[in-house]
Amino acid sequence: LRLGDNMANYPQDLDDKRNLQTICAYWDDFHACTLTALTDCQEGATDLWEKLRRESKNLDFQGSLFELCGGGSGAAPSLLPPALPLLLAALWAALVTWLPF
């Protein structure tokens, strides 16, 4: 939920590089939070998340957060795609579908 809140409220007046760094920090926080939350789930949930994460990196989707954020290194040289909030909403919907609560 925090990722969605951060994306909905991030400052619009930042330059592209700073904007991308901010979004990638939210993305990294999302992954850290997910792994923390999964430690209390049934056995195999963390492994499933890591498998989905690895497979998602291999998708040929130009402008994905995996491509833009480059595995937690901060900002990549690309510019933000205009549909980034939509991409994040789709990611969240997929996550909710795959993980039992």
Chimera marker file (.cmm) of the C-alpha trace (Angstrom):
<marker_set name="trace">
<marker id="1" x="0.000" y="0.000" z="0.000" r="1" g="1" b="0" radius="0.5"/>
<marker id="2" x="2.864" y="2.338" z="0.782" r="1" g="1" b="0" radius="0.5"/>
<marker id="3" x="4.204" y="1.953" z="-2.769" r="1" g="1" b="0" radius="0.5"/>
<marker id="4" x="0.844" y="3.050" z="-4.173" r="1" g="1" b="0" radius="0.5"/>
<marker id="5" x="0.639" y="5.982" z="-1.763" r="1" g="1" b="0" radius="0.5"/>
<marker id="6" x="4.184" y="7.053" z="-2.606" r="1" g="1" b="0" radius="0.5"/>
<marker id="7" x="3.504" y="6.828" z="-6.341" r="1" g="1" b="0" radius="0.5"/>
<marker id="8" x="0.281" y="8.794" z="-6.009" r="1" g="1" b="0" radius="0.5"/>
<marker id="9" x="1.984" y="11.540" z="-4.001" r="1" g="1" b="0" radius="0.5"/>
<marker id="10" x="5.516" y="11.816" z="-5.361" r="1" g="1" b="0" radius="0.5"/>
<marker id="11" x="6.646" y="15.342" z="-6.211" r="1" g="1" b="0" radius="0.5"/>
<marker id="12" x="5.887" y="16.256" z="-9.822" r="1" g="1" b="0" radius="0.5"/>
<marker id="13" x="8.399" y="19.113" z="-9.984" r="1" g="1" b="0" radius="0.5"/>
<marker id="14" x="11.556" y="16.971" z="-9.876" r="1" g="1" b="0" radius="0.5"/>
<marker id="15" x="13.814" y="16.629" z="-12.891" r="1" g="1" b="0" radius="0.5"/>
<marker id="16" x="13.701" y="13.284" z="-14.700" r="1" g="1" b="0" radius="0.5"/>
<marker id="17" x="16.834" y="11.886" z="-13.053" r="1" g="1" b="0" radius="0.5"/>
<marker id="18" x="15.703" y="12.738" z="-9.511" r="1" g="1" b="0" radius="0.5"/>
<marker id="19" x="12.176" y="11.552" z="-10.290" r="1" g="1" b="0" radius="0.5"/>
<marker id="20" x="13.496" y="8.173" z="-11.442" r="1" g="1" b="0" radius="0.5"/>
<marker id="21" x="15.737" y="7.864" z="-8.374" r="1" g="1" b="0" radius="0.5"/>
<marker id="22" x="12.726" y="8.525" z="-6.145" r="1" g="1" b="0" radius="0.5"/>
<marker id="23" x="10.547" y="5.955" z="-7.898" r="1" g="1" b="0" radius="0.5"/>
<marker id="24" x="13.336" y="3.361" z="-7.842" r="1" g="1" b="0" radius="0.5"/>
<marker id="25" x="13.732" y="3.932" z="-4.091" r="1" g="1" b="0" radius="0.5"/>
<marker id="26" x="9.991" y="3.234" z="-3.706" r="1" g="1" b="0" radius="0.5"/>
<marker id="27" x="10.432" y="0.091" z="-5.847" r="1" g="1" b="0" radius="0.5"/>
<marker id="28" x="13.340" y="-1.151" z="-3.716" r="1" g="1" b="0" radius="0.5"/>
<marker id="29" x="11.353" y="-0.452" z="-0.522" r="1" g="1" b="0" radius="0.5"/>
<marker id="30" x="8.433" y="-2.413" z="-1.980" r="1" g="1" b="0" radius="0.5"/>
<marker id="31" x="10.600" y="-5.491" z="-2.529" r="1" g="1" b="0" radius="0.5"/>
<marker id="32" x="12.130" y="-5.266" z="0.944" r="1" g="1" b="0" radius="0.5"/>
<marker id="33" x="8.680" y="-4.881" z="2.528" r="1" g="1" b="0" radius="0.5"/>
<marker id="34" x="7.305" y="-7.812" z="0.541" r="1" g="1" b="0" radius="0.5"/>
<marker id="35" x="10.093" y="-10.128" z="1.646" r="1" g="1" b="0" radius="0.5"/>
<marker id="36" x="9.601" y="-9.054" z="5.269" r="1" g="1" b="0" radius="0.5"/>
<marker id="37" x="5.848" y="-9.679" z="5.053" r="1" g="1" b="0" radius="0.5"/>
<marker id="38" x="6.378" y="-13.086" z="3.470" r="1" g="1" b="0" radius="0.5"/>
<marker id="39" x="8.514" y="-14.368" z="6.334" r="1" g="1" b="0" radius="0.5"/>
<marker id="40" x="5.322" y="-15.008" z="8.313" r="1" g="1" b="0" radius="0.5"/>
<marker id="41" x="3.533" y="-16.726" z="5.412" r="1" g="1" b="0" radius="0.5"/>
<marker id="42" x="3.323" y="-20.401" z="4.664" r="1" g="1" b="0" radius="0.5"/>
<marker id="43" x="6.465" y="-22.202" z="3.608" r="1" g="1" b="0" radius="0.5"/>
<marker id="44" x="7.417" y="-21.508" z="0.025" r="1" g="1" b="0" radius="0.5"/>
<marker id="45" x="5.834" y="-18.048" z="-0.246" r="1" g="1" b="0" radius="0.5"/>
<marker id="46" x="9.208" y="-16.282" z="-0.213" r="1" g="1" b="0" radius="0.5"/>
<marker id="47" x="10.566" y="-18.696" z="-2.809" r="1" g="1" b="0" radius="0.5"/>
<marker id="48" x="7.501" y="-18.080" z="-4.988" r="1" g="1" b="0" radius="0.5"/>
<marker id="49" x="7.971" y="-14.311" z="-4.723" r="1" g="1" b="0" radius="0.5"/>
<marker id="50" x="11.640" y="-14.578" z="-5.724" r="1" g="1" b="0" radius="0.5"/>
<marker id="51" x="10.721" y="-16.845" z="-8.645" r="1" g="1" b="0" radius="0.5"/>
<marker id="52" x="8.078" y="-14.354" z="-9.842" r="1" g="1" b="0" radius="0.5"/>
<marker id="53" x="10.567" y="-11.527" z="-9.453" r="1" g="1" b="0" radius="0.5"/>
<marker id="54" x="13.223" y="-13.357" z="-11.515" r="1" g="1" b="0" radius="0.5"/>
<marker id="55" x="10.696" y="-14.273" z="-14.205" r="1" g="1" b="0" radius="0.5"/>
<marker id="56" x="9.378" y="-10.703" z="-14.318" r="1" g="1" b="0" radius="0.5"/>
<marker id="57" x="12.883" y="-9.434" z="-15.043" r="1" g="1" b="0" radius="0.5"/>
<marker id="58" x="12.936" y="-11.624" z="-18.155" r="1" g="1" b="0" radius="0.5"/>
<marker id="59" x="9.708" y="-10.208" z="-19.596" r="1" g="1" b="0" radius="0.5"/>
<marker id="60" x="10.282" y="-8.175" z="-22.723" r="1" g="1" b="0" radius="0.5"/>
<marker id="61" x="8.433" y="-5.079" z="-21.513" r="1" g="1" b="0" radius="0.5"/>
<marker id="62" x="10.176" y="-1.844" z="-22.393" r="1" g="1" b="0" radius="0.5"/>
<marker id="63" x="10.007" y="0.659" z="-19.550" r="1" g="1" b="0" radius="0.5"/>
<marker id="64" x="9.414" y="-1.875" z="-16.771" r="1" g="1" b="0" radius="0.5"/>
<marker id="65" x="10.634" y="-0.955" z="-13.309" r="1" g="1" b="0" radius="0.5"/>
<marker id="66" x="13.151" y="-3.810" z="-13.494" r="1" g="1" b="0" radius="0.5"/>
<marker id="67" x="14.630" y="-2.190" z="-16.601" r="1" g="1" b="0" radius="0.5"/>
<marker id="68" x="14.366" y="1.385" z="-15.309" r="1" g="1" b="0" radius="0.5"/>
<marker id="69" x="15.737" y="0.714" z="-11.843" r="1" g="1" b="0" radius="0.5"/>
<marker id="70" x="18.380" y="-1.801" z="-12.867" r="1" g="1" b="0" radius="0.5"/>
<marker id="71" x="18.245" y="-4.137" z="-9.878" r="1" g="1" b="0" radius="0.5"/>
<marker id="72" x="18.441" y="-1.583" z="-7.102" r="1" g="1" b="0" radius="0.5"/>
<marker id="73" x="21.318" y="0.468" z="-8.482" r="1" g="1" b="0" radius="0.5"/>
<marker id="74" x="19.292" y="3.658" z="-8.432" r="1" g="1" b="0" radius="0.5"/>
<marker id="75" x="18.507" y="5.427" z="-11.639" r="1" g="1" b="0" radius="0.5"/>
<marker id="76" x="18.954" y="4.044" z="-15.099" r="1" g="1" b="0" radius="0.5"/>
<marker id="77" x="19.521" y="6.402" z="-18.009" r="1" g="1" b="0" radius="0.5"/>
<marker id="78" x="15.973" y="5.922" z="-19.357" r="1" g="1" b="0" radius="0.5"/>
<marker id="79" x="13.184" y="8.415" z="-18.846" r="1" g="1" b="0" radius="0.5"/>
<marker id="80" x="10.034" y="7.581" z="-16.929" r="1" g="1" b="0" radius="0.5"/>
<marker id="81" x="7.264" y="6.074" z="-19.013" r="1" g="1" b="0" radius="0.5"/>
<marker id="82" x="4.032" y="8.083" z="-18.959" r="1" g="1" b="0" radius="0.5"/>
<marker id="83" x="2.048" y="4.980" z="-17.943" r="1" g="1" b="0" radius="0.5"/>
<marker id="84" x="4.146" y="4.215" z="-14.842" r="1" g="1" b="0" radius="0.5"/>
<marker id="85" x="1.252" y="4.494" z="-12.333" r="1" g="1" b="0" radius="0.5"/>
<marker id="86" x="-0.770" y="2.088" z="-14.493" r="1" g="1" b="0" radius="0.5"/>
<marker id="87" x="2.172" y="-0.332" z="-14.564" r="1" g="1" b="0" radius="0.5"/>
<marker id="88" x="2.404" y="-0.226" z="-10.777" r="1" g="1" b="0" radius="0.5"/>
<marker id="89" x="-1.326" y="-0.849" z="-10.399" r="1" g="1" b="0" radius="0.5"/>
<marker id="90" x="-1.044" y="-3.889" z="-12.671" r="1" g="1" b="0" radius="0.5"/>
<marker id="91" x="1.936" y="-5.165" z="-10.676" r="1" g="1" b="0" radius="0.5"/>
<marker id="92" x="0.029" y="-4.788" z="-7.422" r="1" g="1" b="0" radius="0.5"/>
<marker id="93" x="-3.022" y="-6.607" z="-8.850" r="1" g="1" b="0" radius="0.5"/>
<marker id="94" x="-0.810" y="-9.479" z="-10.006" r="1" g="1" b="0" radius="0.5"/>
<marker id="95" x="0.842" y="-9.696" z="-6.595" r="1" g="1" b="0" radius="0.5"/>
<marker id="96" x="-2.478" y="-9.811" z="-4.772" r="1" g="1" b="0" radius="0.5"/>
<marker id="97" x="-3.688" y="-12.544" z="-7.135" r="1" g="1" b="0" radius="0.5"/>
<marker id="98" x="-0.617" y="-14.759" z="-6.619" r="1" g="1" b="0" radius="0.5"/>
<marker id="99" x="-0.156" y="-14.455" z="-2.870" r="1" g="1" b="0" radius="0.5"/>
<marker id="100" x="-2.688" y="-15.915" z="-0.425" r="1" g="1" b="0" radius="0.5"/>
<marker id="101" x="-3.443" y="-13.732" z="2.569" r="1" g="1" b="0" radius="0.5"/>
<link id1="1" id2="2" r="1" g="1" b="0" radius="0.2"/>
<link id1="2" id2="3" r="1" g="1" b="0" radius="0.2"/>
<link id1="3" id2="4" r="1" g="1" b="0" radius="0.2"/>
<link id1="4" id2="5" r="1" g="1" b="0" radius="0.2"/>
<link id1="5" id2="6" r="1" g="1" b="0" radius="0.2"/>
<link id1="6" id2="7" r="1" g="1" b="0" radius="0.2"/>
<link id1="7" id2="8" r="1" g="1" b="0" radius="0.2"/>
<link id1="8" id2="9" r="1" g="1" b="0" radius="0.2"/>
<link id1="9" id2="10" r="1" g="1" b="0" radius="0.2"/>
<link id1="10" id2="11" r="1" g="1" b="0" radius="0.2"/>
<link id1="11" id2="12" r="1" g="1" b="0" radius="0.2"/>
<link id1="12" id2="13" r="1" g="1" b="0" radius="0.2"/>
<link id1="13" id2="14" r="1" g="1" b="0" radius="0.2"/>
<link id1="14" id2="15" r="1" g="1" b="0" radius="0.2"/>
<link id1="15" id2="16" r="1" g="1" b="0" radius="0.2"/>
<link id1="16" id2="17" r="1" g="1" b="0" radius="0.2"/>
<link id1="17" id2="18" r="1" g="1" b="0" radius="0.2"/>
<link id1="18" id2="19" r="1" g="1" b="0" radius="0.2"/>
<link id1="19" id2="20" r="1" g="1" b="0" radius="0.2"/>
<link id1="20" id2="21" r="1" g="1" b="0" radius="0.2"/>
<link id1="21" id2="22" r="1" g="1" b="0" radius="0.2"/>
<link id1="22" id2="23" r="1" g="1" b="0" radius="0.2"/>
<link id1="23" id2="24" r="1" g="1" b="0" radius="0.2"/>
<link id1="24" id2="25" r="1" g="1" b="0" radius="0.2"/>
<link id1="25" id2="26" r="1" g="1" b="0" radius="0.2"/>
<link id1="26" id2="27" r="1" g="1" b="0" radius="0.2"/>
<link id1="27" id2="28" r="1" g="1" b="0" radius="0.2"/>
<link id1="28" id2="29" r="1" g="1" b="0" radius="0.2"/>
<link id1="29" id2="30" r="1" g="1" b="0" radius="0.2"/>
<link id1="30" id2="31" r="1" g="1" b="0" radius="0.2"/>
<link id1="31" id2="32" r="1" g="1" b="0" radius="0.2"/>
<link id1="32" id2="33" r="1" g="1" b="0" radius="0.2"/>
<link id1="33" id2="34" r="1" g="1" b="0" radius="0.2"/>
<link id1="34" id2="35" r="1" g="1" b="0" radius="0.2"/>
<link id1="35" id2="36" r="1" g="1" b="0" radius="0.2"/>
<link id1="36" id2="37" r="1" g="1" b="0" radius="0.2"/>
<link id1="37" id2="38" r="1" g="1" b="0" radius="0.2"/>
<link id1="38" id2="39" r="1" g="1" b="0" radius="0.2"/>
<link id1="39" id2="40" r="1" g="1" b="0" radius="0.2"/>
<link id1="40" id2="41" r="1" g="1" b="0" radius="0.2"/>
<link id1="41" id2="42" r="1" g="1" b="0" radius="0.2"/>
<link id1="42" id2="43" r="1" g="1" b="0" radius="0.2"/>
<link id1="43" id2="44" r="1" g="1" b="0" radius="0.2"/>
<link id1="44" id2="45" r="1" g="1" b="0" radius="0.2"/>
<link id1="45" id2="46" r="1" g="1" b="0" radius="0.2"/>
<link id1="46" id2="47" r="1" g="1" b="0" radius="0.2"/>
<link id1="47" id2="48" r="1" g="1" b="0" radius="0.2"/>
<link id1="48" id2="49" r="1" g="1" b="0" radius="0.2"/>
<link id1="49" id2="50" r="1" g="1" b="0" radius="0.2"/>
<link id1="50" id2="51" r="1" g="1" b="0" radius="0.2"/>
<link id1="51" id2="52" r="1" g="1" b="0" radius="0.2"/>
<link id1="52" id2="53" r="1" g="1" b="0" radius="0.2"/>
<link id1="53" id2="54" r="1" g="1" b="0" radius="0.2"/>
<link id1="54" id2="55" r="1" g="1" b="0" radius="0.2"/>
<link id1="55" id2="56" r="1" g="1" b="0" radius="0.2"/>
<link id1="56" id2="57" r="1" g="1" b="0" radius="0.2"/>
<link id1="57" id2="58" r="1" g="1" b="0" radius="0.2"/>
<link id1="58" id2="59" r="1" g="1" b="0" radius="0.2"/>
<link id1="59" id2="60" r="1" g="1" b="0" radius="0.2"/>
<link id1="60" id2="61" r="1" g="1" b="0" radius="0.2"/>
<link id1="61" id2="62" r="1" g="1" b="0" radius="0.2"/>
<link id1="62" id2="63" r="1" g="1" b="0" radius="0.2"/>
<link id1="63" id2="64" r="1" g="1" b="0" radius="0.2"/>
<link id1="64" id2="65" r="1" g="1" b="0" radius="0.2"/>
<link id1="65" id2="66" r="1" g="1" b="0" radius="0.2"/>
<link id1="66" id2="67" r="1" g="1" b="0" radius="0.2"/>
<link id1="67" id2="68" r="1" g="1" b="0" radius="0.2"/>
<link id1="68" id2="69" r="1" g="1" b="0" radius="0.2"/>
<link id1="69" id2="70" r="1" g="1" b="0" radius="0.2"/>
<link id1="70" id2="71" r="1" g="1" b="0" radius="0.2"/>
<link id1="71" id2="72" r="1" g="1" b="0" radius="0.2"/>
<link id1="72" id2="73" r="1" g="1" b="0" radius="0.2"/>
<link id1="73" id2="74" r="1" g="1" b="0" radius="0.2"/>
<link id1="74" id2="75" r="1" g="1" b="0" radius="0.2"/>
<link id1="75" id2="76" r="1" g="1" b="0" radius="0.2"/>
<link id1="76" id2="77" r="1" g="1" b="0" radius="0.2"/>
<link id1="77" id2="78" r="1" g="1" b="0" radius="0.2"/>
<link id1="78" id2="79" r="1" g="1" b="0" radius="0.2"/>
<link id1="79" id2="80" r="1" g="1" b="0" radius="0.2"/>
<link id1="80" id2="81" r="1" g="1" b="0" radius="0.2"/>
<link id1="81" id2="82" r="1" g="1" b="0" radius="0.2"/>
<link id1="82" id2="83" r="1" g="1" b="0" radius="0.2"/>
<link id1="83" id2="84" r="1" g="1" b="0" radius="0.2"/>
<link id1="84" id2="85" r="1" g="1" b="0" radius="0.2"/>
<link id1="85" id2="86" r="1" g="1" b="0" radius="0.2"/>
<link id1="86" id2="87" r="1" g="1" b="0" radius="0.2"/>
<link id1="87" id2="88" r="1" g="1" b="0" radius="0.2"/>
<link id1="88" id2="89" r="1" g="1" b="0" radius="0.2"/>
<link id1="89" id2="90" r="1" g="1" b="0" radius="0.2"/>
<link id1="90" id2="91" r="1" g="1" b="0" radius="0.2"/>
<link id1="91" id2="92" r="1" g="1" b="0" radius="0.2"/>
<link id1="92" id2="93" r="1" g="1" b="0" radius="0.2"/>
<link id1="93" id2="94" r="1" g="1" b="0" radius="0.2"/>
<link id1="94" id2="95" r="1" g="1" b="0" radius="0.2"/>
<link id1="95" id2="96" r="1" g="1" b="0" radius="0.2"/>
<link id1="96" id2="97" r="1" g="1" b="0" radius="0.2"/>
<link id1="97" id2="98" r="1" g="1" b="0" radius="0.2"/>
<link id1="98" id2="99" r="1" g="1" b="0" radius="0.2"/>
<link id1="99" id2="100" r="1" g="1" b="0" radius="0.2"/>
<link id1="100" id2="101" r="1" g="1" b="0" radius="0.2"/>
</marker_set>
